[in-house]
Amino acid sequence: MEVERRPPLYNKNLKEYKDRNMKDRLWYEVCKLFVTNWSELPAEQKSEKGMLIFLFILLGIMLMMLIYWAEAYIHTIKKNTEALVFTSKETDLEVNADKTKYMVMSRDQNAGRSHDINYR
């Protein structure tokens, strides 16, 4: 991603992060890549289109974070389900593995993931 190639736009630990002129120049570079004839646009249109680009990038980052958190959550649920089934066998408790499996699947349907539970 173009923003990732420009760490001063997002990395608060860099001294360049506080340099407003540098960040403006870097955002200008990003906008030139996404908007044809960016250099010829009036300042008002640059401001509007630049804000839209920023919002789309922010939305993309938020979506990636949401997907990451959802996958981590599903992974945790699946591991806990496997542990529950394993423990239930050790303690002679009966857990309906299929129902437990489908509870996990309902959180992640249509994602193409396998939810086979390992019966150790």
Phi and psi restraints in degrees (value plus and minus 20) as a CYANA .aco file:
   2 GLU   PHI     -83.3   -43.3
   2 GLU   PSI     -55.7   -15.7
   3 VAL   PHI     -87.7   -47.7
   3 VAL   PSI     -57.9   -17.9
   4 GLU   PHI     -80.2   -40.2
   4 GLU   PSI     -47.3    -7.3
   5 ARG   PHI     -97.2   -57.2
   5 ARG   PSI     -23.4    16.6
   6 ARG   PHI    -148.8  -108.8
   6 ARG   PSI      55.2    95.2
   7 PRO   PHI     -74.1   -34.1
   7 PRO   PSI     -52.0   -12.0
   8 PRO   PHI     -82.1   -42.1
   8 PRO   PSI     -34.0     6.0
   9 LEU   PHI     -95.8   -55.8
   9 LEU   PSI     -42.2    -2.2
  10 TYR   PHI    -156.4  -116.4
  10 TYR   PSI     -37.6     2.4
  11 ASN   PHI    -111.7   -71.7
  11 ASN   PSI      82.5   122.5
  12 LYS   PHI     -87.7   -47.7
  12 LYS   PSI     -34.9     5.1
  13 ASN   PHI     -99.3   -59.3
  13 ASN   PSI     -33.9     6.1
  14 LEU   PHI    -105.1   -65.1
  14 LEU   PSI     122.2   162.2
  15 LYS   PHI     -87.6   -47.6
  15 LYS   PSI     -47.3    -7.3
  16 GLU   PHI     -87.1   -47.1
  16 GLU   PSI     -39.8     0.2
  17 TYR   PHI     -79.0   -39.0
  17 TYR   PSI     -53.0   -13.0
  18 LYS   PHI    -105.1   -65.1
  18 LYS   PSI     -28.2    11.8
  19 ASP   PHI    -102.5   -62.5
  19 ASP   PSI      78.7   118.7
  20 ARG   PHI     -80.5   -40.5
  20 ARG   PSI     -59.3   -19.3
  21 ASN   PHI     -83.0   -43.0
  21 ASN   PSI     -62.6   -22.6
  22 MET   PHI     -85.1   -45.1
  22 MET   PSI     -63.6   -23.6
  23 LYS   PHI     -84.6   -44.6
  23 LYS   PSI     -58.8   -18.8
  24 ASP   PHI     -81.3   -41.3
  24 ASP   PSI     -63.1   -23.1
  25 ARG   PHI     -84.0   -44.0
  25 ARG   PSI     -61.8   -21.8
  26 LEU   PHI     -87.1   -47.1
  26 LEU   PSI     -60.7   -20.7
  27 TRP   PHI     -84.7   -44.7
  27 TRP   PSI     -56.1   -16.1
  28 TYR   PHI     -80.2   -40.2
  28 TYR   PSI     -63.4   -23.4
  29 GLU   PHI     -80.9   -40.9
  29 GLU   PSI     -64.2   -24.2
  30 VAL   PHI     -82.9   -42.9
  30 VAL   PSI     -65.4   -25.4
  31 CYS   PHI     -82.9   -42.9
  31 CYS   PSI     -58.5   -18.5
  32 LYS   PHI     -80.4   -40.4
  32 LYS   PSI     -52.2   -12.2
  33 LEU   PHI     -92.6   -52.6
  33 LEU   PSI     -50.5   -10.5
  34 PHE   PHI    -119.7   -79.7
  34 PHE   PSI     -41.3    -1.3
  35 VAL   PHI    -140.2  -100.2
  35 VAL   PSI      97.6   137.6
  36 THR   PHI     -85.0   -45.0
  36 THR   PSI     129.7   169.7
  37 ASN   PHI      34.0    74.0
  37 ASN   PSI      12.1    52.1
  38 TRP   PHI     -75.2   -35.2
  38 TRP   PSI     -62.3   -22.3
  39 SER   PHI     -83.0   -43.0
  39 SER   PSI     -50.2   -10.2
  40 GLU   PHI    -107.3   -67.3
  40 GLU   PSI     -29.8    10.2
  41 LEU   PHI     -89.7   -49.7
  41 LEU   PSI     125.6   165.6
  42 PRO   PHI     -86.2   -46.2
  42 PRO   PSI     138.1   178.1
  43 ALA   PHI     -76.4   -36.4
  43 ALA   PSI     -58.3   -18.3
  44 GLU   PHI     -84.1   -44.1
  44 GLU   PSI     -63.5   -23.5
  45 GLN   PHI     -88.4   -48.4
  45 GLN   PSI     -57.0   -17.0
  46 LYS   PHI     -81.2   -41.2
  46 LYS   PSI     -61.6   -21.6
  47 SER   PHI     -82.8   -42.8
  47 SER   PSI     -65.9   -25.9
  48 GLU   PHI     -84.9   -44.9
  48 GLU   PSI     -70.2   -30.2
  49 LYS   PHI     -88.5   -48.5
  49 LYS   PSI     -57.4   -17.4
  50 GLY   PHI     -81.6   -41.6
  50 GLY   PSI     -61.0   -21.0
  51 MET   PHI     -86.0   -46.0
  51 MET   PSI     -59.4   -19.4
  52 LEU   PHI     -83.3   -43.3
  52 LEU   PSI     -63.1   -23.1
  53 ILE   PHI     -80.7   -40.7
  53 ILE   PSI     -66.6   -26.6
  54 PHE   PHI     -78.1   -38.1
  54 PHE   PSI     -65.2   -25.2
  55 LEU   PHI     -85.9   -45.9
  55 LEU   PSI     -59.0   -19.0
  56 PHE   PHI     -84.5   -44.5
  56 PHE   PSI     -61.2   -21.2
  57 ILE   PHI     -84.6   -44.6
  57 ILE   PSI     -65.1   -25.1
  58 LEU   PHI     -81.0   -41.0
  58 LEU   PSI     -62.8   -22.8
  59 LEU   PHI     -81.3   -41.3
  59 LEU   PSI     -61.9   -21.9
  60 GLY   PHI     -82.4   -42.4
  60 GLY   PSI     -61.8   -21.8
  61 ILE   PHI     -84.5   -44.5
  61 ILE   PSI     -63.6   -23.6
  62 MET   PHI     -84.0   -44.0
  62 MET   PSI     -58.5   -18.5
  63 LEU   PHI     -84.9   -44.9
  63 LEU   PSI     -62.7   -22.7
  64 MET   PHI     -81.8   -41.8
  64 MET   PSI     -60.2   -20.2
  65 MET   PHI     -84.9   -44.9
  65 MET   PSI     -61.8   -21.8
  66 LEU   PHI     -82.4   -42.4
  66 LEU   PSI     -63.3   -23.3
  67 ILE   PHI     -82.8   -42.8
  67 ILE   PSI     -63.7   -23.7
  68 TYR   PHI     -79.8   -39.8
  68 TYR   PSI     -67.2   -27.2
  69 TRP   PHI     -84.4   -44.4
  69 TRP   PSI     -59.7   -19.7
  70 ALA   PHI     -84.4   -44.4
  70 ALA   PSI     -62.9   -22.9
  71 GLU   PHI     -84.9   -44.9
  71 GLU   PSI     -59.7   -19.7
  72 ALA   PHI     -84.3   -44.3
  72 ALA   PSI     -60.3   -20.3
  73 TYR   PHI     -83.6   -43.6
  73 TYR   PSI     -67.0   -27.0
  74 ILE   PHI     -81.9   -41.9
  74 ILE   PSI     -61.6   -21.6
  75 HIS   PHI     -80.0   -40.0
  75 HIS   PSI     -63.4   -23.4
  76 THR   PHI     -83.9   -43.9
  76 THR   PSI     -65.4   -25.4
  77 ILE   PHI     -80.3   -40.3
  77 ILE   PSI     -63.6   -23.6
  78 LYS   PHI     -83.9   -43.9
  78 LYS   PSI     -63.8   -23.8
  79 LYS   PHI     -84.2   -44.2
  79 LYS   PSI     -60.5   -20.5
  80 ASN   PHI     -85.9   -45.9
  80 ASN   PSI     -55.9   -15.9
  81 THR   PHI     -85.1   -45.1
  81 THR   PSI     -64.6   -24.6
  82 GLU   PHI     -82.1   -42.1
  82 GLU   PSI     -61.1   -21.1
  83 ALA   PHI     -85.4   -45.4
  83 ALA   PSI     -59.6   -19.6
  84 LEU   PHI     -82.9   -42.9
  84 LEU   PSI     -65.5   -25.5
  85 VAL   PHI     -83.9   -43.9
  85 VAL   PSI     -63.8   -23.8
  86 PHE   PHI     -83.1   -43.1
  86 PHE   PSI     -66.9   -26.9
  87 THR   PHI     -85.0   -45.0
  87 THR   PSI     -58.3   -18.3
  88 SER   PHI     -82.7   -42.7
  88 SER   PSI     -55.3   -15.3
  89 LYS   PHI     -89.7   -49.7
  89 LYS   PSI     -57.1   -17.1
  90 GLU   PHI     -88.4   -48.4
  90 GLU   PSI     -53.2   -13.2
  91 THR   PHI    -120.5   -80.5
  91 THR   PSI     -12.6    27.4
  92 ASP   PHI      41.4    81.4
  92 ASP   PSI       6.4    46.4
  93 LEU   PHI    -109.1   -69.1
  93 LEU   PSI     129.5   169.5
  94 GLU   PHI    -125.2   -85.2
  94 GLU   PSI      98.1   138.1
  95 VAL   PHI    -135.7   -95.7
  95 VAL   PSI     110.4   150.4
  96 ASN   PHI     -96.3   -56.3
  96 ASN   PSI      78.7   118.7
  97 ALA   PHI     -82.4   -42.4
  97 ALA   PSI     -55.4   -15.4
  98 ASP   PHI     -85.9   -45.9
  98 ASP   PSI     -63.2   -23.2
  99 LYS   PHI     -85.0   -45.0
  99 LYS   PSI     -61.0   -21.0
 100 THR   PHI     -83.7   -43.7
 100 THR   PSI     -61.8   -21.8
 101 LYS   PHI     -81.0   -41.0
 101 LYS   PSI     -62.5   -22.5
 102 TYR   PHI     -92.4   -52.4
 102 TYR   PSI     -45.8    -5.8
 103 MET   PHI     -83.2   -43.2
 103 MET   PSI     -61.5   -21.5
 104 VAL   PHI     -87.5   -47.5
 104 VAL   PSI     -63.0   -23.0
 105 MET   PHI     -83.5   -43.5
 105 MET   PSI     -54.2   -14.2
 106 SER   PHI     -82.3   -42.3
 106 SER   PSI     -45.7    -5.7
 107 ARG   PHI     -95.7   -55.7
 107 ARG   PSI     -39.7     0.3
 108 ASP   PHI    -153.6  -113.6
 108 ASP   PSI       6.3    46.3
 109 GLN   PHI     -88.9   -48.9
 109 GLN   PSI     133.6   173.6
 110 ASN   PHI      48.9    88.9
 110 ASN   PSI      -8.1    31.9
 111 ALA   PHI    -119.0   -79.0
 111 ALA   PSI     -24.9    15.1
 112 GLY   PHI      56.3    96.3
 112 GLY   PSI       0.2    40.2
 113 ARG   PHI    -114.9   -74.9
 113 ARG   PSI     129.7   169.7
 114 SER   PHI    -109.2   -69.2
 114 SER   PSI     115.9   155.9
 115 HIS   PHI    -140.5  -100.5
 115 HIS   PSI      15.6    55.6
 116 ASP   PHI     -88.5   -48.5
 116 ASP   PSI     109.3   149.3
 117 ILE   PHI    -114.1   -74.1
 117 ILE   PSI     110.8   150.8
 118 ASN   PHI     -99.6   -59.6
 118 ASN   PSI      95.6   135.6
 119 TYR   PHI    -113.6   -73.6
 119 TYR   PSI      70.8   110.8
